[in-house]
Amino acid sequence: MTWKIESSTTEKLGRFKITIDEVILPNGDEATFSFIDFAKGVCILPITNHGEVLCIKQYRHAVKSWQWELPAGMIDTADMPPRDVAKIELEEETGYLAEHWLDLGSFYPSQGSTTEEVYLFAATGLIPSKQKLETSEQIEVHTLSMEELKTLIQKGEFKDGAGLELFYDTSL
């Protein structure tokens, strides 16, 4: 059962690549598939010594609003291990380093329309450092109890896909 790609075109638009494949399916039917070729990413669940979570509130232009999220970012360099990227992103976005890291696997947030894969980590032993925001980032750091985070999720105020995956995967 193979899918045969008859033709494929890719166009780069900003930080995304849009690919359109003309495919012959195993049953002989022809179909067109389009998807966004998106960089892999990381998402971190930073847990304080008091069992609280460092969350961020960030303006997201795509949805034109401030969103609750967990620290996260793209893997810009293909040869950099996801954990190393997670360490950089945690410090840049929250101003904290972490002594202990737990790899929680990865997931595809939207495998029907993107190639994005997000690697998940829990981080503990947080040490204050300095936030290092990019010029396009507006980020507020908040320390929330697990109960406060759960309430935000239940009220539909925390909608970050990778953050939700981490929250539910770690059975908090």
Residue pairs with C-beta under 8 A, 6 or more apart in sequence:
1 26
2 26
3 23
3 24
3 25
3 26
4 23
4 24
5 21
5 22
5 23
6 22
6 23
6 24
6 30
7 21
7 22
8 19
8 20
8 21
8 22
9 19
9 20
10 17
10 18
10 19
10 20
10 37
11 17
11 18
15 39
16 36
16 37
16 38
17 36
17 37
18 34
18 35
18 36
18 37
19 34
19 35
19 36
19 37
20 32
20 33
20 34
21 32
21 33
21 34
22 30
22 31
22 32
23 30
23 31
23 32
23 33
24 30
25 31
35 112
35 113
35 114
35 115
36 113
36 114
36 115
36 116
37 114
37 115
38 114
38 115
38 116
39 74
39 75
39 76
39 116
40 74
40 75
40 82
40 116
40 117
40 118
40 119
41 72
41 73
41 74
41 75
41 116
41 117
41 118
41 119
41 162
42 72
42 73
42 75
42 82
42 85
42 86
42 89
42 118
42 119
42 120
42 121
43 70
43 71
43 72
43 86
43 118
43 119
43 120
43 121
43 162
43 163
43 165
43 166
44 70
44 71
44 72
44 86
44 89
44 90
44 120
44 121
44 122
44 123
45 53
45 70
45 104
45 120
45 121
45 122
45 123
45 163
45 166
45 167
45 170
46 53
46 54
46 70
46 71
46 90
46 94
46 96
46 98
46 122
46 123
46 124
46 126
47 53
47 54
47 122
47 123
47 124
47 126
48 54
48 126
48 143
49 124
49 125
49 126
51 145
51 146
52 143
52 144
52 145
52 146
53 70
53 143
53 144
53 145
53 146
53 149
54 71
54 94
54 96
54 126
54 141
54 142
54 143
55 68
55 69
55 70
55 141
55 142
55 143
55 144
55 149
55 158
55 163
56 68
56 69
56 70
56 71
56 93
56 94
56 139
56 140
56 141
56 142
57 66
57 67
57 68
57 69
57 139
57 140
57 142
58 66
58 67
58 69
58 137
58 138
58 139
58 140
59 65
59 66
59 67
59 138
60 66
60 67
67 159
67 160
68 152
68 157
68 158
68 159
68 160
68 163
69 158
69 160
69 163
70 160
70 162
70 163
70 166
71 89
71 90
71 93
71 94
72 89
72 93
72 118
72 160
72 162
72 163
73 85
73 88
73 89
73 92
73 93
74 85
75 82
75 85
75 119
76 85
77 85
82 106
82 119
82 121
83 101
83 103
83 119
83 121
86 101
86 119
86 121
86 123
87 97
87 98
87 101
90 96
90 97
90 98
90 123
91 97
91 129
91 130
91 131
91 132
92 131
92 132
92 133
92 134
93 131
93 133
93 137
93 139
93 141
94 131
94 141
95 128
95 129
95 130
95 131
95 132
95 141
96 126
96 127
96 128
96 129
97 126
97 127
97 129
98 123
98 124
98 125
98 126
98 127
99 124
99 125
99 126
99 127
100 123
100 124
100 125
101 121
101 122
101 123
102 121
102 122
102 123
102 124
103 119
103 120
103 121
104 120
104 121
104 122
104 166
104 169
104 170
105 119
105 120
105 169
106 117
106 118
106 119
106 120
107 117
107 118
107 120
107 162
107 165
108 114
108 116
108 117
108 118
109 116
109 118
109 161
109 162
109 165
110 116
118 162
118 165
120 162
120 165
120 166
120 169
122 166
122 170
131 139
131 141
133 139
144 152
146 172
149 158
149 167
149 172
150 167
150 172
152 158
153 164
153 167
158 164
